[in-house]
Amino acid sequence: MKRLLIILALFLVPVQARAADLSSMGLCKITYYCPCESCSGPYQDKTATGTRCEEGRTVAVDPDVIAYGTKLLIDGKVYIAEDCGPGVKGDHIDIYLDDHERTERLGVRYTNVWIIRGGEWDE
């Protein structure tokens, strides 16, 4: 059964990522946040690592689980762990978006997340 799951996972990972060393985090809780007061408080678009949030790049993580700077593969897109939040604990990842309406519309979901540990990524 484990061998079958590994084979299936290889088909679900984009071809570009296969050259990289991937480590599965398994199924993770995915939520969304934006720079508004209700999502980010006084921090707005500033991250815990000192960068500015950027849609399509920034995610908030639990730094006790995922180190800042780690590249994550989520639904075929690469994100960088640059931020944290009081509600982001364990295998919960918060994806940054530019507007609040989409954060509410997208809500909460669960998906497989991969840590990219090395190799080349060609999007």
Helices and strands as residue ranges (DSSP letters): H 2-12, G 15-19, E 21-33, H 37-40, G 41-43, E 58-60, E 71-74, E 77-83, E 92-96, H 100-106, E 109-118
